């Protein structure tokens, strides 16, 4: 099966009122785990790769692995650039075959964010590629980007309307109290803000930094228009915890297949949990 634009996946989710995970791929085992979980749950799939992950694996290797798996699945799958930092990064992914890109210009002033996002939208839409953008900033770490609490900013509902209208973006990542990486305390989501944004904006909304958010809060956000939920840290934690357990029990083990395999299987179960929590199980077409 060929890759599909992420907009198709999110449009169906929006029509039927469920969320779809944007699950980060960092190596072969994470890709295997995500696809196996989605196959077992019959869920549409958004495979996300950050620029850091692309640099780690190599762009051609990412494309090769994903296309190899597409030959053996009938799931609708989008390949998405997560937190693309520039027009050039987005274009490189589009030229290589990505069906969706994110341009994250949220660190820039409002007008500059609009200009940078619109430039990517115009180029991507010309070849049928979906574009996600971000308005507001999440505290925490995402690859090489660190946002302090002082720098973080919630999404302004009125600015969200203007941003979507002037950029033509397909979906919008909003800042409502989540964070990238590991939470220092319990997350407190601003549902009133989310409801106002959803009432004013007519594109699917995206929740980043969902790993440490209780499923009940994510489900509530889905009721208020969140259609894509990004998860990375939770899967890394599940993988690493199992890997440590296996090596502690078998200190002389040296075959990576014997410790990466169980770690991958642990990640499969975590991905399946999230798919069910988001409501995308059984939604593949």
VENHUDA-V761209 format. One record per residue. N is the residue number from 0. RES is the residue in one small letter. SS is DSSP state (H for helix, E for strand, L for the rest). PHI is phi in degrees with one decimal (NA if undefined). Layout:
N,RES,SS,PHI / N,RES,SS,PHI
This chain:
0,x,L,NA / 1,x,L,-83.1 / 2,x,L,-62.8 / 3,x,L,-115.4 / 4,x,L,-62.5 / 5,x,H,-59.9 / 6,x,H,-57.7 / 7,x,H,-65.9 / 8,x,H,-65.8 / 9,x,H,-73.4 / 10,x,H,-63.4 / 11,x,H,-65.7 / 12,x,H,-62.8 / 13,x,H,-67.5 / 14,x,H,-64.8 / 15,x,H,-104.4 / 16,x,L,77.5 / 17,x,L,-127.9 / 18,x,L,-113.0 / 19,x,E,-125.4 / 20,x,E,-73.7 / 21,x,E,-100.4 / 22,x,E,-101.7 / 23,x,E,-79.0 / 24,x,L,-101.2 / 25,x,L,-119.7 / 26,x,L,-164.9 / 27,x,H,-60.3 / 28,x,H,-64.3 / 29,x,H,-67.7 / 30,x,H,-63.3 / 31,x,H,-58.6 / 32,x,H,-63.2 / 33,x,H,-64.6 / 34,x,H,-68.0 / 35,x,H,-60.3 / 36,x,H,-62.4 / 37,x,H,-64.9 / 38,x,H,-61.2 / 39,x,H,-66.1 / 40,x,H,-96.1 / 41,x,L,54.0 / 42,x,L,-111.2 / 43,x,L,-61.4 / 44,x,E,-140.4 / 45,x,E,-115.8 / 46,x,E,-90.8 / 47,x,E,-110.7 / 48,x,E,-131.3 / 49,x,E,-78.1 / 50,x,H,-62.2 / 51,x,H,-64.1 / 52,x,H,-66.8 / 53,x,H,-63.2 / 54,x,H,-64.2 / 55,x,H,-68.9 / 56,x,H,-89.0 / 57,x,L,96.0 / 58,x,H,-55.4 / 59,x,H,-64.6 / 60,x,H,-70.8 / 61,x,H,-59.2 / 62,x,H,-60.8 / 63,x,H,-63.5 / 64,x,H,-64.0 / 65,x,H,-64.1 / 66,x,H,-65.4 / 67,x,H,-61.9 / 68,x,H,-72.0 / 69,x,H,-63.0 / 70,x,L,-65.8 / 71,x,L,-119.2 / 72,x,L,-136.8 / 73,x,L,-109.1 / 74,x,L,-71.7 / 75,x,L,-74.1 / 76,x,E,-128.4 / 77,x,E,-111.1 / 78,x,E,-108.6 / 79,x,E,-125.0 / 80,x,E,-82.0 / 81,x,E,-96.0 / 82,x,E,54.9 / 83,x,E,-63.0 / 84,x,L,-94.8 / 85,x,L,-157.6 / 86,x,H,-58.9 / 87,x,H,-63.2 / 88,x,H,-64.0 / 89,x,H,-64.3 / 90,x,H,-66.6 / 91,x,H,-61.6 / 92,x,H,-66.3 / 93,x,H,-62.2 / 94,x,H,-63.1 / 95,x,H,-84.3 / 96,x,L,118.2 / 97,x,L,-61.0 / 98,x,L,-99.4 / 99,x,E,-158.4 / 100,x,E,-138.0 / 101,x,E,-109.9 / 102,x,E,-107.0 / 103,x,L,-104.7 / 104,x,L,-108.7 / 105,x,L,-66.4 / 106,x,L,-76.8 / 107,x,L,-92.0 / 108,x,L,-56.8 / 109,x,H,-50.0 / 110,x,H,-64.4 / 111,x,H,-71.0 / 112,x,H,-60.2 / 113,x,H,-59.9 / 114,x,H,-63.1 / 115,x,H,-67.2 / 116,x,H,-68.0 / 117,x,H,-61.3 / 118,x,H,-60.7 / 119,x,H,-68.9 / 120,x,H,-58.7 / 121,x,H,-61.5 / 122,x,H,-72.4 / 123,x,H,-68.3 / 124,x,H,-64.7 / 125,x,L,-63.5 / 126,x,L,-120.2 / 127,x,L,75.8 / 128,x,L,-100.8 / 129,x,E,-74.1 / 130,x,E,-127.4 / 131,x,E,-109.7 / 132,x,E,-134.0 / 133,x,E,-130.4 / 134,x,E,-127.8 / 135,x,L,97.7 / 136,x,E,-132.6 / 137,x,L,-93.7 / 138,x,E,-69.3 / 139,x,E,118.3 / 140,x,E,-114.8 / 141,x,E,-137.9 / 142,x,L,55.7 / 143,x,L,-94.6 / 144,x,E,-104.4 / 145,x,E,-120.5 / 146,x,E,-117.6 / 147,x,L,-80.8 / 148,x,L,-60.5 / 149,x,L,-66.4 / 150,x,L,-84.2 / 151,x,L,-64.9 / 152,x,E,-147.9 / 153,x,L,-72.0 / 154,x,L,-73.2 / 155,x,L,-84.7 / 156,x,H,-57.4 / 157,x,H,-69.1 / 158,x,H,-65.6 / 159,x,H,-61.6 / 160,x,H,-61.3 / 161,x,H,-63.0 / 162,x,H,-60.6 / 163,x,H,-65.4 / 164,x,H,-64.9 / 165,x,H,-85.0 / 166,x,H,-100.1 / 167,x,L,74.6 / 168,x,L,-63.7 / 169,x,L,-83.7 / 170,x,E,-153.9 / 171,x,E,-128.6 / 172,x,E,-82.8 / 173,x,E,-115.1 / 174,x,L,-102.8 / 175,x,L,-130.1 / 176,x,L,120.6 / 177,x,L,-83.8 / 178,x,E,-145.3 / 179,x,E,-80.0 / 180,x,L,82.9 / 181,x,L,-91.6 / 182,x,L,-73.1 / 183,x,L,-80.6 / 184,x,L,-142.3 / 185,x,L,-81.2 / 186,x,L,-68.3 / 187,x,L,-122.9 / 188,x,L,-83.1 / 189,x,L,-90.7 / 190,x,H,-68.9 / 191,x,H,-61.1 / 192,x,H,-64.8 / 193,x,H,-60.6 / 194,x,H,-62.1 / 195,x,H,-64.2 / 196,x,H,-63.0 / 197,x,H,-64.1 / 198,x,H,-67.3 / 199,x,H,-98.6 / 200,x,L,-106.9 / 201,x,L,-108.4 / 202,x,L,-117.1 / 203,x,E,-59.0 / 204,x,E,-103.7 / 205,x,E,-123.5 / 206,x,E,-111.0 / 207,x,L,-92.8 / 208,x,L,66.5 / 209,x,L,-90.3 / 210,x,L,-57.7 / 211,x,L,-97.1 / 212,x,L,-90.9 / 213,x,L,-56.0 / 214,x,H,-56.7 / 215,x,H,-62.8 / 216,x,H,-71.5 / 217,x,H,-63.2 / 218,x,H,-62.3 / 219,x,H,-65.3 / 220,x,H,-67.7 / 221,x,H,-63.4 / 222,x,H,-62.2 / 223,x,L,-104.5 / 224,x,L,107.3 / 225,x,E,-70.6 / 226,x,E,-120.6 / 227,x,E,-124.6 / 228,x,E,-123.8 / 229,x,E,-84.8 / 230,x,E,-135.4 / 231,x,L,-142.0 / 232,x,H,-56.6 / 233,x,H,-59.5 / 234,x,H,-75.0 / 235,x,H,-61.3 / 236,x,H,-64.7 / 237,x,H,-63.5 / 238,x,H,-61.6 / 239,x,H,-69.4 / 240,x,H,-62.1 / 241,x,H,-69.9 / 242,x,H,-61.0 / 243,x,H,-61.9 / 244,x,H,-60.3 / 245,x,H,-63.1 / 246,x,H,-71.1 / 247,x,H,-66.8 / 248,x,H,-78.3 / 249,x,L,-132.5 / 250,x,L,-62.8 / 251,x,L,-92.5 / 252,x,L,-68.6 / 253,x,L,-134.0 / 254,x,L,-80.0 / 255,x,H,-61.2 / 256,x,H,-65.5 / 257,x,H,-81.6 / 258,x,H,-107.4 / 259,x,H,-73.9 / 260,x,H,-61.0 / 261,x,H,-61.7 / 262,x,H,-64.7 / 263,x,H,-62.1 / 264,x,H,-63.4 / 265,x,H,-65.1 / 266,x,H,-68.3 / 267,x,H,-53.5 / 268,x,H,-65.0 / 269,x,H,-68.5 / 270,x,H,-63.9 / 271,x,H,-60.4 / 272,x,H,-58.3 / 273,x,H,-68.7 / 274,x,H,-58.0 / 275,x,H,-66.3 / 276,x,H,-62.8 / 277,x,H,-81.8 / 278,x,L,86.7 / 279,x,L,-93.4 / 280,x,L,-64.2 / 281,x,L,77.3 / 282,x,L,-100.2 / 283,x,L,-65.3 / 284,x,L,-124.6
